[in-house]
Amino acid sequence: MLKLEFTKSEVEEIKSKIYLSEIQERIFEYRLKEYSITKMAMLENVSESTIYRELKKVKRKIMKVIWNFLERKKTILPLFFVGKYYQKGDTT
């Protein structure tokens, strides 16, 4: 599992750049507090599958913000799924 640790200012910046539904906002806050999936499901009165599904949507939105930030900075972007690095403009 990929675990990212954010500062308060980074969390606020991410939240300002993405739209989260009400449940996604709460799940994001729970995750920052390191609540378990089971505890989140109990608090929200939904199944663990729903928590996993919503958490996946939140992660996708956060990764999109991070990816866009890195692209604007023309930083080397790691492509972990292929085990190589891609620099914007590379075709290899």
C-alpha positions in Angstrom: 0.0 0.0 0.0 1.3 3.4 -0.9 1.2 5.7 2.1 1.9 9.3 1.7 2.4 11.7 4.6 1.3 15.2 4.0 1.9 18.4 6.0 -1.1 20.5 7.0 -0.4 23.0 4.3 -0.1 20.2 1.7 -3.4 18.7 2.8 -5.1 22.1 2.5 -3.6 22.7 -1.0 -4.7 19.3 -2.2 -8.2 19.8 -0.8 -8.4 23.2 -2.5 -7.6 21.6 -5.9 -10.0 18.7 -5.9 -13.7 18.2 -5.5 -14.6 15.5 -2.9 -18.1 14.4 -2.1 -19.1 14.6 1.5 -18.3 11.0 2.2 -15.0 11.3 0.4 -14.1 14.3 2.5 -14.8 12.4 5.7 -12.9 9.3 4.5 -9.9 11.5 3.6 -10.0 13.0 7.1 -10.3 9.5 8.6 -7.4 8.3 6.6 -5.2 11.2 7.8 -6.1 10.1 11.3 -5.1 6.5 10.3 -8.5 5.0 11.0 -8.9 1.4 9.9 -11.2 0.6 7.0 -13.5 -1.3 9.5 -13.7 1.7 11.8 -14.5 4.0 8.8 -17.3 1.7 7.6 -18.8 1.6 11.1 -18.7 5.4 11.4 -20.3 5.9 8.0 -22.7 3.0 8.4 -21.6 1.5 5.0 -19.8 -1.6 4.0 -16.1 -1.9 3.9 -16.4 -2.4 0.1 -17.9 1.1 -0.1 -15.1 2.6 1.9 -12.5 0.9 -0.4 -14.3 2.1 -3.5 -14.5 5.7 -2.2 -11.0 5.6 -0.9 -9.8 4.5 -4.4 -11.6 7.5 -5.9 -10.0 9.9 -3.4 -6.5 8.4 -4.1 -7.1 8.8 -7.9 -7.9 12.5 -7.4 -4.9 13.1 -5.2 -2.6 11.4 -7.6 -4.0 13.5 -10.5 -3.1 16.7 -8.5 0.4 15.4 -7.8 0.9 14.3 -11.4 -0.2 17.7 -12.7 2.1 19.5 -10.3 5.1 17.4 -11.3 4.3 17.9 -15.0 4.2 21.6 -14.6 7.5 21.5 -12.9 8.9 19.3 -15.7 10.2 17.0 -13.1 11.3 13.4 -13.8 8.2 11.4 -13.2 8.6 7.8 -11.9 6.5 5.2 -13.6 6.5 2.5 -11.0 4.4 0.1 -13.0 7.1 -0.2 -15.7 10.1 0.3 -13.5 11.6 3.2 -15.5 11.6 6.9 -15.5 9.9 9.2 -17.9 10.9 12.9 -18.4 8.3 15.1 -20.0 9.1 15.1 -23.7 10.7 11.6 -23.8 9.4 9.1 -26.2 11.4 6.1 -25.1 
